[in-house]
């Protein structure tokens, strides 16, 4: 949220070659991961209507759900 109540825009970017961001301009996005298990990193940049922005790295850990 913006402390002044300004409108925010969102930009997701995959930092891994085998991952794809399906909704890059959405606050909550969907991603498609590669076929390899392990961590996938994404950058989220949030910008307010005055052009002030902040970024963070989000890591998703893709694990097998199969029982062994």
N, C-alpha and C positions, 0 to 999 in steps of 0.2 A: 504494500500500500504506500501511497505517497503522503507525507506528512501534511501537505497543503491540499490534499484531495484532488490533485491533478490527474488527468487521464494517463494511463500507462500503456506502453506497447511492449511486446515480448518478441524476442528473437532467439530461437534455439538453433544450435549448430552442432552437428556430429563432429567429434574430433577423431573418430576411428573410421578407417576407410570402408569397413564392411557394415557400418550402421547407417540408417537413413532416418531422418526426422520427417514424419508424415504431416504434421501440422506446425510448421516452424514459427508461425506468428500467433500461436495460441498460448494462453496462460498455462493450461494443462495440455500437454502434447502426447502424441502417440509416436512410437519409434518402431522401426524394424531392425532387429539385430542380425548379425551374421550368424553363421552356423557354428562358430567356435564358442565354447563356454568360457567364461571369465569376465573381467571388467570391461565396460564400455564407457567412455567419457563423452560428455556433452557440455557445451558452453551455453549458458542462459544469460542474455543481456536484457535488462529491463530499462526502458527510457521513458521519462515523463514528457509532458507536452512542452516543457521549456528546453528540452534537449539534454537534460542531466541524466546520465546513465550509470548503472552498476552491473558488473558481471560476476558470475560464479561458475565453477565447474561442478557438474553433477555426475556421479558415477553410478552406473547400474551394473550389478553383478549378475550375470546370466549363468544359472546353475541348472543342472539336470534335475528333473522332478521324478525320474524313474527310481523305483525302489530296487535295490540290488539283492 
